Amino acid sequence: MSGSIDDNKPVTCTVKPPVFLQIGDAKTDTCPSGVCVVDVTLPFGNPVNIEEITFKNYYTAFLTVRLLRRHPGQNAPAEWSTALRQLTLMENPHTEGGSQDYFSIHRTQMLVEPDHVTSVRLILRQPSSAWLTFNLEDIKIYPHIEPGPEKEVSDWLSDLTLIDQHPPLEGLPDPQTVSSTIQQMWALTEVMQSNQTTASVGRFDVDGCYDINLLSLT
């Protein structure tokens, strides 16, 4: 589940320490529940449209992602939504496979649009007792950037027209005049070739005979 980030930089965020849920009374002996919660807060007052979330796994088997989103233009309070449910990070929780791999979650994988997000909650699960601790490391959140409008064909033609309208260089003939002259010469050549005959015509002969008045004696 790899992703690529080009020149997009991660947003400034605060990753809070993981909170491990316990079973039983906190004052007595407790058993680990295999559930851990990591909250990531985004800059206050600046909701973020998320493009991608990347991280390095540390023995987490399954991941659920919840987003706190605000609705722009509404006075309603922000609401939590589940963007990803039980994503498998380790195929077998009891073995090492995937335990320390890098992962990337793209916005297209999420169940809701990750826009106007003020906080991200990561719910980690590790059902195996083989690992005493589990977590996510190097958590980064990249903002979604709308691509610029693509140039239409008419725009490209306009650019070409502007290039053609540049004045000719000093000392050189006008390229349009040269092109017109060459085209006329080419047309004249074609006409002459089409009217050309293969018979040889003398300067003074008529039907193979010469008029004696046209001959000069030396």
N, C-alpha and C positions, 0 to 999 in steps of 0.2 A: 504494500500500500504506500508506495513511495510517491512523492510529489516534487515539483521543481519550483523554486522561487527565483525570479530573475533579479531585478533591481529593487523589488519591493522590500521595504524594511519593516521589521516587526514593530508593533505598537508598544509604547511604554505601559507596562502592567505590573501589578504586585501579586506574587505567588505566595499565598499564606502557607504556613507549615501544615502538614497533613494531620488530620484528626482521625484517630483510629477508634472505631466504635467497639464498645466492650459489652459483654453479656454478664449481667449480674450487678451487684451493688459495687459502686466504685470504692467503698471503704473496706470491702472484703476482697477475697480472692476472686478475680474475674478471669474469664476466658475470652480470647480474641474472637471476634465475630467474622473475621475475614473480610471486613468492609472498611474502607478508608475514604475520607472526603477531602478534596483539595479545592479551595476556592481561589479563583483568579479574578482580581478586581481591575477594571479598566479605568482610565483617567476620569475623575469626577466631572460630570457635566459635559462629557464628550463621548456620546455613544458611538460605537464602532460597527461598521459593516464588515463582517469577518469573511476573509477569503480562504484561510487555511489555519489549522492548528497543528503544530509539530511538537514532538517530544521524543525523549529516549525512555524506553521502558526499563523498569527495575522490578522484575518478578511480579508484575500485575497480570492476572489472567484475563480479566474482562473489564471493560470500560463503558460507562454511561456518561453522556455529556448533556448537561442542562444549561439553558441560557436564560438570563434575566433581560427581557427586552422591553423597551419603552415604545409606545405608539406615538409617532410624531403628530403634533397638532391636536393631541387629546390630553385632557387633564386626568385621565385614568392612571392609577399607579402601575408601575412596571409589573410584568407577570413572568413567572417561570414557565419554560417550555422544554420538553425533552427533544433534543436535536439528534441524539444518537443513543441507541439502546443496546446494551450488552455486546459491544464490539469485542471480538476475540483477539487477544494479543498473544496468548500462548495456547497452541493447539492442545497441549497436555499440561495442565497446571502442575503436575508432579515431576516434569522434566524441564531441562534448561532451554528447550527450543523457544525462541522469541522473547526470552526473559530480559535481554538487554539490547533489543533491536530498536532502530529508529522508526518512527511512524509519522504519517501525515494524514490529516483528515481534511478533505476539501469540502467547500460549501455545497457542492453538488451531491455529496453523500448524506447530507443532513436532512432530517425529516421536516424541518421548518426553515424558512429563510433566516439566516443568521445576521439580520440587520438591526441597527439601533440597539446593540447589545451593551449593557453596562457591567455585567458580571458573568463569569463562566464558572460553573461548578462541575468538577470531575469526580465521579463516584467510582472508586476502584474496588475490585473484588478479587480475592485470592482464596479459593476454597481449600487449597492444599495446606496442610500443617507442616509441610517440608520447609517452608520459608518463613522465618520469624518476622521479617519486615518486607514491605513492598511499597512502591511509590512510582512516581513519574518524575523524570529529570529533564532539565533544559527545555522547559515549556515555553513556546513562542507562539504568538498570535499575529497573523499577518492581515492587514486590512484589504478589503475589496476595493479595487480601483476600476471605475468604468472606462472601457476603451474609448479612444477618440473616434470621431466619425470617419468612416472610410471615404477615400476620394472617389468620386464618380467619374465615369468616362468623359462626361461633358467638361469636368474640371481639367482632366488631362489634355483634352483638345484645346481648351482655352489657353493652357500653358504653352502648348505648341504654337498656337496662333501668335501669342505674344513674342515668342522667340523668332518667328518668321518676320515679324514686323520691325525687328531691330534694323537701324539704318546700315547700309553697306559700309564696309571698311574703306577708308580713304585710299585712293589710288587704284582701286579695283573696280571693274565694270559691275553694273547692276546684275545680280544673278538672274532676275526675272527676264531682263532683256536678252541675256546670253541664252537662256533656255528657249525663249521664243524664236530667236534666230536659228538655233540648231534644229528646232522642230520644223521650221520652214525649209531649211536645206535638206532635211531628211525627206520631207514630202516631195520636193522637186526632184530628188534623185529617184524616188520610187516611180514618179510619172515618166521620167526619161527612160528608165529601164523597161517599163511596160510598153512603150512605143517603139522600142528599138527593133530593127529587122535584121535578119541574117544576110540579105543580099548586098553585094558590093556595088555601089553606084559611083561611076566615073564622074570627073568634073565636067567633061565636054561630050560624052557619048550619049546618043539617043538610040535606044533599041540596039545597042552594040555597034552602031555606025557613028562616024564623026562628020560633022558639018565642015566642009572644006573652008568656009569663011571664018571658022573659029580657029583654024590652024595657022600658025605663023611660020614662015619659011626663014631659015637661018643660013 
